[in-house]
Amino acid sequence: MGKTKEEARLKKREYDRKRRERLKMNPESCLILKEKERMKYLQKKEKGQVKSVSKMTSRNLRIIRKQWRKNSHNYRLKKQAVNENDVDVPSSNEGVPGLSSEQSISLSEVQNSRKKIYKKICSKNTTKMQKKIKELEHEISVQKTRAERYKKRLFRVKHKDQNRMTPRSQVNKFLGEETVSPSVRKRLIFGEVLRLQISQKPMKLEFEASTSDLIKELESNLSKYMTRVANIAHQYQAVNDLKEKLSTDSILVHIDFREYYGCKYNEEIQSVHFRSGQQQVTIHTGVYYSKENNEVIPNPFASISPSLGHDSASILAHLKF
């Protein structure tokens, strides 16, 4: 009877297995066989016959993993059966039966090359991890320095007002053990207050408003501003006209008032210092213009009046007096 297809397939499979075993016995033939299998795998991958795990569907991936588990189970069973058999393992000095000395040397070279490749990979990974560790340590150092800088800055801001000395403390530190009169100490404190006020920088006040509110505020202040500008322009124009028409037997007087100045004694007792009944006066600061040799000459002056009135009669009476 003729052989069936199943028997022929089994016979061919057995023949291929024995042929691969013979090729594996020869290192050169083994390398050639591995290269051929690798090329076949790449060709199948290009054609799409073999797919990587990332390109598989979830169903195919479950089937493949199930097959992998079966193969691993069968491999472990075979390995366990081999270990259970009492087989004498030849020593390394005697060599492997069926292998020549050249084949044994080739196998040792393959093992040595694999060890070198493994050491190279380990060294590369170690270098990579050491570089990463150095980068992280540098980043930690930078962050620690930055945190310490901000910590010191916060400490200075918190204790800035506490370390600030008052004008009285500054004067006491300046004088030390020197004994001075209370009036001198008082003037020193007043001068220190003035120095601090002058040294302080003005700050701009910022506020937000809508455009309509800004326009309304401008319109409400614009009339007052324009009235003030018009008065100034009119006064200067009138003064210039009077200067041009000024004759030799007349003068032009321009006075500005400094009112409500409080008087003070040069020397006073303590009870006077706490009273608020000091006399107030008006200071008349001005300039009068006269004409000599067709030239207008300004003459500034200042006078003090006990009268607080600004009417023309009071001013004329003061000037005549």
C-alpha positions as CSV (number, residue, x, y, z in Angstrom):
1,M,0.0,0.0,0.0
2,G,1.1,3.5,-0.7
3,K,2.0,5.9,2.1
4,T,-0.6,8.3,3.2
5,K,0.0,12.1,3.3
6,E,0.2,12.1,7.1
7,E,2.9,9.4,7.1
8,A,4.9,11.3,4.4
9,R,4.6,14.5,6.4
10,L,5.9,12.8,9.5
11,K,8.7,11.2,7.7
12,K,9.8,14.5,6.1
13,R,9.6,16.2,9.5
14,E,11.8,13.5,11.0
15,Y,14.3,13.9,8.2
16,D,14.4,17.7,8.6
17,R,15.0,17.3,12.4
18,K,17.9,15.0,11.9
19,R,19.4,17.2,9.2
20,R,19.2,20.2,11.5
21,E,20.9,18.2,14.3
22,R,23.7,17.3,11.9
23,L,24.1,21.0,10.9
24,K,24.1,22.1,14.5
25,M,27.0,19.7,15.2
26,N,29.1,21.8,12.9
27,P,29.5,25.4,14.1
28,E,30.0,26.9,10.7
29,S,26.9,25.1,9.3
30,C,25.0,26.1,12.5
31,L,25.8,29.8,11.8
32,I,24.8,29.5,8.2
33,L,21.5,27.9,9.2
34,K,20.8,30.6,11.8
35,E,21.5,33.3,9.2
36,K,19.1,31.6,6.7
37,E,16.4,31.3,9.4
38,R,16.9,35.0,10.3
39,M,16.5,36.1,6.6
40,K,13.4,34.0,6.3
41,Y,12.0,35.6,9.4
42,L,12.7,39.1,8.1
43,Q,11.1,38.3,4.7
44,K,8.0,37.0,6.4
45,K,7.9,40.1,8.6
46,E,8.1,42.4,5.6
47,K,5.3,40.5,3.8
48,G,3.1,40.7,7.0
49,Q,3.1,37.0,7.6
50,V,4.7,37.6,11.0
51,K,3.4,40.4,13.2
52,S,5.0,42.0,16.2
53,V,3.2,42.1,19.5
54,S,2.4,45.8,19.2
55,K,0.7,45.2,15.8
56,M,-1.4,42.2,17.0
57,T,-5.1,42.4,17.9
58,S,-6.1,41.5,21.4
59,R,-7.6,38.2,20.2
60,N,-4.4,37.1,18.4
61,L,-2.3,38.2,21.3
62,R,-4.3,36.0,23.7
63,I,-3.9,33.0,21.3
64,I,-0.2,33.6,21.0
65,R,0.4,33.9,24.7
66,K,-1.6,30.8,25.3
67,Q,0.6,28.9,22.9
68,W,3.7,30.4,24.6
69,R,2.5,29.0,27.9
70,K,2.0,25.6,26.4
71,N,5.5,25.6,24.8
72,S,7.1,26.7,28.1
73,H,5.2,23.9,30.0
74,N,6.4,21.3,27.5
75,Y,10.0,22.6,27.7
76,R,10.0,22.3,31.5
77,L,8.6,18.7,31.3
78,K,11.3,17.6,28.9
79,K,14.0,19.3,31.0
80,Q,12.6,17.6,34.1
81,A,12.7,14.2,32.3
82,V,16.3,14.7,31.3
83,N,17.3,15.6,34.8
84,E,15.6,12.5,36.3
85,N,17.5,10.1,34.0
86,D,20.8,8.9,35.4
87,V,23.0,10.0,32.6
88,D,26.7,10.3,33.2
89,V,27.8,13.8,32.1
90,P,31.4,13.7,30.7
91,S,33.9,16.1,32.2
92,S,35.1,19.2,30.4
93,N,38.5,17.6,29.9
94,E,37.2,14.6,28.1
95,G,35.2,16.7,25.7
96,V,31.8,16.0,24.3
97,P,31.4,12.6,22.5
98,G,31.1,13.0,18.8
99,L,32.8,16.4,18.6
100,S,36.3,16.9,17.4
101,S,38.8,19.2,19.1
102,E,38.2,21.9,16.5
103,Q,34.5,21.9,17.1
104,S,35.0,22.1,20.9
105,I,37.3,25.1,20.3
106,S,34.6,26.8,18.1
107,L,31.9,26.3,20.8
108,S,34.2,27.8,23.4
109,E,34.8,30.8,21.2
110,V,31.0,31.3,20.7
111,Q,30.6,31.2,24.5
112,N,33.4,33.7,25.0
113,S,31.9,36.1,22.4
114,R,28.5,35.9,24.1
115,K,30.1,36.7,27.5
116,K,31.9,39.7,25.9
117,I,28.6,40.9,24.4
118,Y,26.8,40.5,27.7
119,K,29.6,42.4,29.6
120,K,29.5,45.2,27.0
121,I,25.7,45.6,27.4
122,C,26.0,45.6,31.2
123,S,28.8,48.2,31.0
124,K,26.7,50.4,28.7
125,N,23.7,50.2,31.0
126,T,25.9,51.0,34.0
127,T,27.4,54.0,32.3
128,K,23.9,55.2,31.3
129,M,22.6,54.9,34.9
130,Q,25.6,56.6,36.4
131,K,25.1,59.6,34.0
132,K,21.4,59.7,35.0
133,I,22.3,59.6,38.7
134,K,24.8,62.5,38.2
135,E,22.2,64.6,36.4
136,L,19.6,64.0,39.2
137,E,22.2,64.8,41.9
138,H,23.0,68.1,40.1
139,E,19.3,68.9,39.9
140,I,18.9,68.2,43.6
141,S,21.9,70.4,44.4
142,V,20.5,73.3,42.3
143,Q,17.0,73.0,44.0
144,K,18.6,73.0,47.4
145,T,20.6,76.1,46.6
146,R,17.5,77.8,45.3
147,A,15.5,76.9,48.3
148,E,18.2,78.1,50.7
149,R,18.4,81.4,48.8
150,Y,14.6,81.9,49.0
151,K,14.7,81.0,52.7
152,K,17.2,83.7,53.5
153,R,15.3,86.2,51.5
154,L,12.1,85.4,53.4
155,F,14.0,85.7,56.7
156,R,15.3,89.2,55.7
157,V,11.9,90.4,54.6
158,K,10.3,89.2,57.9
159,H,13.0,90.9,60.1
160,K,13.4,94.0,58.0
161,D,10.9,96.1,60.0
162,Q,12.1,94.6,63.3
163,N,15.7,95.8,62.7
164,R,14.7,99.3,61.6
165,M,15.6,101.9,64.2
166,T,13.4,104.8,65.1
167,P,14.7,108.4,64.8
168,R,15.0,108.6,68.6
169,S,17.1,105.4,68.7
170,Q,19.3,106.8,65.9
171,V,19.9,110.0,67.8
172,N,20.7,108.1,71.0
173,K,23.1,105.9,69.2
174,F,24.8,108.9,67.6
175,L,25.2,110.8,70.9
176,G,26.2,107.8,72.9
177,E,27.2,109.0,76.4
178,E,27.4,112.6,75.3
179,T,25.2,114.9,77.4
180,V,23.2,117.5,75.5
181,S,20.3,119.8,76.3
182,P,16.7,118.7,75.6
183,S,16.3,121.4,72.9
184,V,19.4,120.1,71.0
185,R,18.2,116.5,71.3
186,K,14.8,117.6,70.1
187,R,16.3,119.3,67.0
188,L,18.4,116.3,66.3
189,I,15.4,114.0,66.3
190,F,13.5,116.4,64.1
191,G,16.4,116.5,61.6
192,E,16.5,112.7,61.6
193,V,12.8,112.6,60.8
194,L,13.3,115.0,57.9
195,R,16.2,112.9,56.6
196,L,14.1,109.8,56.7
197,Q,11.2,111.5,54.9
198,I,13.4,112.8,52.2
199,S,15.1,109.5,51.7
200,Q,11.9,107.6,51.4
201,K,10.9,107.0,47.7
202,P,7.4,108.0,46.7
203,M,5.2,105.1,45.6
204,K,2.7,105.3,42.8
205,L,-0.8,104.5,43.6
206,E,-2.4,102.2,41.1
207,F,-6.1,101.6,40.6
208,E,-8.3,100.1,37.9
209,A,-11.3,101.7,36.3
210,S,-13.4,101.3,33.2
211,T,-13.0,103.7,30.2
212,S,-16.3,105.4,30.9
213,D,-15.4,106.1,34.5
214,L,-12.1,107.6,33.4
215,I,-13.9,109.9,30.9
216,K,-16.4,111.0,33.6
217,E,-13.6,111.8,36.0
218,L,-11.7,113.8,33.3
219,E,-14.9,115.7,32.4
220,S,-15.6,116.6,36.0
221,N,-12.1,118.0,36.6
222,L,-11.6,119.5,33.1
223,S,-13.7,122.6,33.8
224,K,-11.8,123.5,37.0
225,Y,-8.5,122.9,35.3
226,M,-9.3,125.0,32.2
227,T,-10.6,127.8,34.5
228,R,-7.4,127.8,36.4
229,V,-5.3,127.8,33.2
230,A,-7.4,130.6,31.7
231,N,-7.0,132.7,34.9
232,I,-3.2,132.3,34.8
233,A,-3.0,133.1,31.1
234,H,-5.2,136.2,31.6
235,Q,-3.2,137.4,34.7
236,Y,0.1,137.1,32.8
237,Q,-1.3,138.8,29.8
238,A,-2.7,141.7,32.0
239,V,0.6,142.0,33.8
240,N,2.6,142.2,30.6
241,D,0.2,144.8,29.2
242,L,0.6,146.9,32.4
243,K,4.4,146.6,32.2
244,E,4.3,147.9,28.6
245,K,2.1,150.9,29.5
246,L,3.9,151.6,32.7
247,S,5.0,155.3,33.1
248,T,7.9,156.7,35.0
249,D,5.7,158.2,37.8
250,S,3.8,155.0,38.6
251,I,4.6,151.5,39.8
252,L,3.1,148.0,39.3
253,V,2.7,145.9,42.5
254,H,2.3,142.1,42.3
255,I,1.6,140.4,45.7
256,D,1.1,136.8,46.7
257,F,-0.3,135.9,50.1
258,R,1.2,133.4,52.5
259,E,-1.5,133.3,55.2
260,Y,-2.1,131.7,58.5
261,Y,1.5,131.5,59.7
262,G,1.8,130.8,63.4
263,C,4.1,132.9,65.6
264,K,6.5,131.4,68.1
265,Y,8.8,132.7,70.8
266,N,12.5,132.4,70.5
267,E,12.6,131.1,74.1
268,E,9.5,129.9,75.9
269,I,8.5,128.0,79.0
270,Q,6.9,124.5,78.9
271,S,3.4,125.8,79.6
272,V,3.5,128.0,76.5
273,H,4.6,125.1,74.4
274,F,1.4,123.2,75.0
275,R,-0.9,126.1,74.4
276,S,-2.5,126.8,71.0
277,G,-3.1,130.5,71.4
278,Q,-0.1,131.8,69.4
279,Q,-0.8,134.7,67.1
280,Q,-1.2,134.1,63.4
281,V,0.0,136.5,60.7
282,T,-0.1,137.0,56.9
283,I,3.1,137.2,54.9
284,H,2.9,139.5,51.8
285,T,5.5,138.3,49.3
286,G,5.6,140.4,46.2
287,V,7.4,142.5,43.7
288,Y,6.9,146.0,42.4
289,Y,7.9,147.1,38.9
290,S,9.2,150.6,38.2
291,K,10.3,152.2,34.9
292,E,13.6,153.9,34.5
293,N,15.2,154.9,31.2
294,N,12.5,153.0,29.3
295,E,13.3,149.8,31.1
296,V,11.1,147.9,33.6
297,I,13.0,147.1,36.8
298,P,11.6,144.4,39.3
299,N,12.1,145.0,43.0
300,P,11.1,142.1,45.3
301,F,9.9,142.6,48.9
302,A,8.2,140.8,51.8
303,S,6.3,142.1,54.7
304,I,4.3,140.7,57.7
305,S,0.8,141.8,58.6
306,P,-1.1,140.9,61.7
307,S,-4.3,141.3,59.7
308,L,-5.7,138.1,58.1
309,G,-7.9,139.9,55.7
310,H,-7.2,139.9,51.9
311,D,-9.5,142.8,50.8
312,S,-8.1,145.8,49.0
313,A,-8.6,148.1,51.9
314,S,-6.6,146.0,54.3
315,I,-3.8,145.6,51.7
316,L,-3.6,149.3,51.0
317,A,-3.6,150.2,54.7
318,H,-0.8,147.7,55.3
319,L,1.3,149.0,52.4
320,K,0.8,152.7,53.4
321,F,1.7,151.8,57.0
